[in-house]
Amino acid sequence: MISPLKEAVRFLLRVFIRRNRELIYREAGFLNGFMHLLMKQRNTGARWTRNERDELKSGLRHLSCYVPVLIIFLLPGGALLLPFLADILDRRKRQRPRAG
């Protein structure tokens, strides 16, 4: 069971990220392959490598200048929340079936 505090944090993160979604999409478009890399785990089920996580953090550092709430993903342990970010930013209505 999720505690009320965790649920409130998830709700607020979702609200702040959705409110700034278009800005995130626009700025991420300037970062070569950022959105593709962010969605990798969601689309294929494959885990991010250490280098890929470093690339994601670099992109998030850039994006956090425009959307400060994204700083939470740069904190220690913030990489655990990256699938949550990918879920919020996913433009598809339904999740793709995983291969194999």
C-alpha positions in Angstrom: 0.0 0.0 0.0 1.3 3.5 -0.9 1.5 5.9 2.0 -0.5 9.2 1.7 2.7 11.2 1.6 4.1 9.2 -1.4 0.7 9.5 -3.1 0.7 13.2 -2.6 4.3 13.6 -4.0 3.4 11.5 -7.0 0.3 13.6 -7.6 2.2 16.9 -7.4 5.0 15.7 -9.6 2.5 14.5 -12.2 0.7 17.9 -12.1 3.9 20.0 -12.4 5.4 17.9 -15.2 2.1 17.8 -17.2 1.7 21.6 -16.7 5.2 22.0 -18.4 4.9 19.1 -20.8 5.0 21.1 -24.0 8.0 23.1 -22.8 9.8 19.9 -22.0 9.0 18.4 -25.4 10.2 21.6 -27.1 13.5 21.8 -25.2 14.1 18.0 -25.3 13.9 18.3 -29.1 17.1 20.3 -29.0 18.8 17.5 -27.1 19.9 14.9 -29.6 18.0 11.6 -28.9 16.9 12.5 -25.4 13.3 11.5 -25.7 14.2 8.3 -27.6 16.6 7.4 -24.8 14.1 8.3 -22.0 11.5 6.1 -23.6 13.9 3.2 -24.3 13.0 1.2 -21.1 9.3 1.9 -21.5 9.3 0.8 -25.2 11.6 -2.1 -25.2 11.9 -3.2 -21.6 15.7 -3.0 -21.9 17.5 -1.3 -19.0 19.5 1.9 -19.4 23.3 1.4 -19.3 25.4 3.5 -17.0 26.4 5.8 -20.0 22.7 6.2 -21.0 21.8 7.2 -17.4 24.6 9.8 -17.5 23.2 11.1 -20.8 19.7 11.3 -19.3 21.1 13.2 -16.3 22.9 15.6 -18.6 19.7 16.3 -20.5 17.7 16.7 -17.3 20.3 19.2 -16.0 19.6 21.2 -19.2 15.8 20.8 -18.9 15.8 21.7 -15.2 16.9 25.2 -16.1 13.4 25.6 -17.7 11.3 23.3 -15.5 12.9 23.4 -12.0 10.7 20.4 -10.7 12.9 18.1 -12.9 15.8 18.6 -10.4 14.2 15.8 -8.3 15.4 13.4 -11.0 19.0 14.6 -10.5 19.1 13.9 -6.8 20.7 10.7 -5.4 18.2 8.0 -6.2 16.4 10.1 -8.7 17.2 7.7 -11.5 14.7 5.3 -9.9 12.0 7.8 -10.8 13.0 8.0 -14.5 10.4 5.4 -15.6 7.7 7.6 -13.8 8.9 10.6 -15.9 8.8 8.5 -19.1 5.2 7.4 -18.2 4.0 11.0 -17.8 5.7 12.2 -21.0 4.6 9.3 -23.2 2.3 10.6 -25.9 0.8 7.3 -26.7 -2.6 6.4 -25.4 -1.7 2.8 -24.7 1.5 1.1 -23.8 3.3 -1.0 -26.5 3.4 -4.7 -26.0 6.9 -5.8 -25.1 8.8 -7.9 -27.6 9.8 -11.5 -26.6 
